[in-house]
Amino acid sequence: MIGTSMAMGEIGETFGIEEEFLLVDPASRLPAPRAQEVLTRAASSDRLPQGALLQLELLPTQLEAASGVCRSLTEAAHHIRTTRAVLCDAAAPDGLRLVSVGYPVLAQDERFAPSTPRFARIAELYGEVARSYQACGCHVHVGMPDRETAVMVMNHLRPWLPTLLAISVNSPFDNGRDTAYHSWRTIRQAQFPGAGIPPCFRSVREYDTLVRRLVECGHLVDTNMTFWLARPSGRFATLEVRAADAAGTVDDAILQAGLTRALVRAIHVDILAGRPAPEFPDQLAAAAIWSAARYGLEGPGVDPAHGGLVPATDLLRRLLRYVRDALEEAGDLGLVHELVALLRRHGTGAARQRETATAGPQAVVDMLVAQTAAGCAVGDGS
């Protein structure tokens, strides 16, 4: 969740970023269940940005950092760099390292106790699916005037979610083995009920009714839980977009935030013009998410307009054309194009992991540790 309530204003004027991390032991390169100790230490830091929030995630090997409310990508980058630095410093006394990755490169056959009573209820409901789920994402909250608007925007956003995933893929490994997927996190998440692209809703009332029924059916623990890749927040006036794997670098996170906010603003123009949400049948949407998880930007993607296969890079170019005016209005066009150029030059997080894997899975973890801390003022005290 974002640390403070989103300020009201023009749609997409404010936004925030949630980052989920793993803690790892630098000797074994395995996840380490010490999140509570690290968060307690980090919470006392006077360097945390205003409104930033640190909290536990499902398992004690994971933790989450939410930015405060941001109005520019530059401000968001400062929040992310500073918060990563605070967490890296807080992990160091326990001999641990912070890693931003969609799924652990290495893991052991151990089931950790959930971090909170609510997470314990989740583990009880979903059993083994939840008890071994150490997946991490990068979520972008975009400010909305109300939840009704959030649902309308979500309907229009559905065809773009696979491309947001494709540019963010950062989890090709599981237990040291190459899964052949670029986002194994997405495949693991698909084991939960209702994962993937949300249905199209006629109103927020229809959305809330369905979520309540899913709780009553025993599929969800409570109404604050869904596994859809976008949803209106139950606490804040935001649309939460959850397509992306955890961002390997600060630049990766800022690119995801910049494109997501621009999509919301471009979609709002379409809504004001009376354009209906694009047709995107549920099975086609599921195929598009699977293709994005399987290939990232290095293979085919599903064309939401015609249902055929096209290069995923073509879908990225289409997205950039669609959001160009929104990026220019926000003053983000130059930065986002620079970040896309870096993505094309260096590859996605999954591609960078595979390139490093020629030296073994331990080398991949070491690269991820360095990548997570890169650009952060680590070590100047807390």
N, C-alpha and C positions, 0 to 999 in steps of 0.2 A: 504494500500500500504506500501511497505517497505521504510524506511526512506531515504535511499540513494541507488543509482544504485548498482546492484549486480556486484561484481567484476568478470571478465572473468577468466576462468581457466578450469580445468577438470570438467566434468559434475557432478553436485552435490557437488562440493567442497565448495560452499557457499550456505547459506540459511538464511531465516528469518521467523519470526513468527508474525502473526497478532492476537491479542486478542480483542474480543468485550466484553464489560461489561455493566451491568445495574447499575444505582444508585438507592438506596432504602432508604426510611425513616425508621430508626430503631424502631420508635414507632408503625407506622401502618404496617410496612413491605411491603409497596406498592412502586412501581417504582416512582421516583421523577424526574421531568423534569428540571434538573439544570445542564445539561452537559456543556453548554457554560461557566458558571461560574467556574466550576471545572477545565475544560481544560485551561482556562485563567490563573488560579492560578498555575496549574501544569507546564505550559509552561515556567514559570519563574524559575523553579528549576534548580540548577546547578548540580543535581545528575542524571539527565537523561543520559543514555548511549549514546555514540557517534552514531549519525545516527538515533536514535529513533524518532518516529513521533507520535504525538497525534492528533486525529481529531474527528469530530462529526460523528455520524452514522445517520440512517434514522430518528429516533425520538429523542427528547431531553432528554429522559430517558436513552439513550445509548451513549456510547463513545467507541472509538477504540484506541488501543496502538499497534504500529508496532515497532518491534525491528530494530536495525541497522543490517548491514550485519554481519553474524556470520560464523565462520569456525569450531566450535566445539560445542557439546552439553553443555559443561561446560560454554562456553561463552554465549550461548543462555540462560541458566538458570540464569546467572547473569543479563542479560538484563531484563528477565521477572520479577525476584524478585525485582530488583531496580525500574522498571517502575510501578509495582503494588504498591510498597511502596510509590512512589511519588503520585500516584493517590489516594491512601487511605488517605495520609496526606492532599491532596488538597481538598478532599471531607469533611474532618472533620470540618472545620470552618462553613460549612453550616449544620452541624449536620447530614450528610449523610454517607452512607456506600457503599463500592464497592462490587459488587457481580458478580462472574463469573458463569453463568448458561445458559443453552441453551434456556430456556424460563421462564418467570416470574412464580414463585410459586403462588403468589397472584397478582391480578390486579383488577382495578376498571373499570367500564364501562365509560371510558373517552377516547376521541380521541385527541391526542396531535398534534399540528401543526408540520409539518416536519421541520428539522433543517436547511436546506439550499434550495436555489431556485431549484437546481437539484432534491433534494429529494421531493420538492413540485410537480415537474413534474411527478415524480414516483408515488406519492400519487394520483395525478389527473388521471393518466392512469389506475392504478390498484384499485382505490377506496378503499372499506372497507378492502380488502385483505392487502393493505399496511398500511392503517391508524391505524390498531390495531396490526401491526407486530413488536413485541419487541423481536424478536429472535436474539440470539448471537452465533457466531461460533468461531472456532479456525482455522486459515488458515495458511498453510505452503507454503512459496515460496522457490523453489529449483532452484539454478542457472543453466542456460542453455547457450550453445554457440550461439544459435539463435532460432527463433520462429519455424522454420521448424523442428528442433530437438525436441522442446517442444511438437509439435503436434504428432510426432512419439512416443514419450514417453507416452503421454496421451493415445494413442490407446492401448498400452500394459498395462497401469495402470488400465483400466476400470474394470477388474474382481476383483481387490483388493480393490476398493473403499468401498464396503459394509463392509468389515472387518475393515477398518480404522474407519468407522462409529460405528461399533458394540463395539469397545473397548473404544469409546469416549462418549457414550450415557450419557447425563446429563440433561434431561428435561422430567421427567415423569409427571409433574403436570401442570395444567392450572386452574386458578381461584380457587386454593385450592383443586381441585379434582384430583384424580389419573386417568389419561387418559387410563391406561392399556398399554400404549406405553412407551418405554424407551427413545425415542427421539421424543417428540412432536414437537420440532423445525423442524424436517425433514418432518413431516406430514403437518405442516403449510406452509413450504416452497413449498410443492408440489402444492399449490394453484396458484403459479406463472407459467407462460407458459415456458415449456422446462426445468423444474427443474429435477434434478436427474443426472444419468450418461450420459456423453456426447456421441453423435454418434461417429462412427469411421470415420476419415477423411483421404483422400489420400494425402493431402498436406495442408500447411498453407493457400495457396490461396483458396482452397475449404472451409476451415474453415472461412476465412474472408468473402468470398462471401455469405455463409449462414447467418453469423451474420448481414451483411448489409441488406440482404433480410428480416430478422426478424425485423430490424428497420423500413424498408420501409413498411412492413405489419402492423406496429403499435403495435407489440408485445413487443418490447424493446424500451426504451427511447433513447438510443444511443449505439454506438458500444463498449463502455466500460462496458456494462451491459450484462451479461448472468447469468442464474441461475444454470448452470451446476456445478457439484461437482469438476470439474477440468477444467482448461482453461489456455492457454498461456497468460501471462500478456500483456496488451496493452502498458505498459509503460516501463517495465523492461525486461531484458533477463532472465525470470524465468517461470517456470510452477507453477501455483498457485493451490494448492490442498485444497478444501474447504469442505471435507466430515464431519469434526468433529464438534460436539457441543462445545461450550465454555468449556474450561478445568477447572474443579473445583479446581485443585491444580497445582502448578508449575510442579510437577512430571508428571501429566497427560499431560500437554502441551509438555514437553520434550519427553515423550514416543511417542506422535503423530509425533513430528518433527523427531525423530530418525528413526522411522519406515518408514516415508515418504521419507526421504532422502535415506535410504538404498534401498527402492523399486526402486527409480529412478536410482540409481547406478547399481542395479542388472539388471534392464530392459535395461540399456545401453549396458551391456555385451551381452544380447540377441540380441539387434539390430545389434551390431558389428558382431555377429556370423551369421547374416542373418536370424534369426528366425522371422517368421511373428507374428503379434499381435494375441493373442488368440481370437477365435470366442466367442462372448458373445452377443446373440441376444437382441435387445432393450427390448422386453417384459420380458425376463428372467432377464435382468439387473434391470428393474423396480421392479420385484418380489424380487430380492436380497436386494435392498435398503429398500423395505417395511419390509422384515423380520428382517433386522438389526435394523430398527427403532422400530419395535414391540417388539423384544425380547432381543436386545443387545447381550450379551454373555450367556444369561441364557436360551436359547432355540435353535430352529433350525435355520440354515442359508441355503442359496441356493448354492449348489455346482456349480460353473461356468463351470466346465468341463463337467458334466453329467446332470445338471439341476434338480437333486433330492435334497432332504433335508438331511443335515448332521448337527451334533452339531456345533454351531458357534465356540466353542472352538477348534474343529478340524481344522476349517479354519484358526484360529489364529496360531495353530501349523504349518500348511502348510506355512503360510506367514513367520513365523520365520525360517523355513528351507530354504525357497527361498532366504531370505536376509542375511543368516548367513555369507557368504563370504564378502558381502558388509559391514556388520557391523564390521567384524574383520579388514578389510582393513582400515576403518575409525577410528578404536580404540574405537568403541562404543559397542562392543558385551557384555562386562561385565555389563555396565550400563543399557543397554536396557533389558537384561535378569533380572537384579535386579528390574527394574521398572515393568516388566511383572509379576514377582513374587509378588510384592506389589499389583498389580491390581488383581491377583487371590486371594490374601489373604483378601483384603479389599473390593473388588467389584468395579464395575464401579461407576461413579458419580450418575447415576440413582439408583443403588442399595443402595448407602449410603443415598441418599435422602429418599428412602422408609423406610429404617431402622429407620431414625430419625422421620419420619412422625407419628409414634405411639404416639408421644407427641404433634401432631398437626402441621398444616402447618406453623404457626409462628415459631415453633422450627426448621423447615427445613430452613427457611430464615436465622435464627440466625446461624445455622450450616454453611450455605453457606458463610455468611459474615466472620466467623472465618476461614473457609477453604481457602477463597480467599486471606486473609492476612497472612496466615501461612507461615513461612519461610522468611517473608519480614522484612526489618529493618524499621518498621513503627514508626514514631514519632521522628525521629532524625533531623527534620527540613527540610525546603526547601527554 
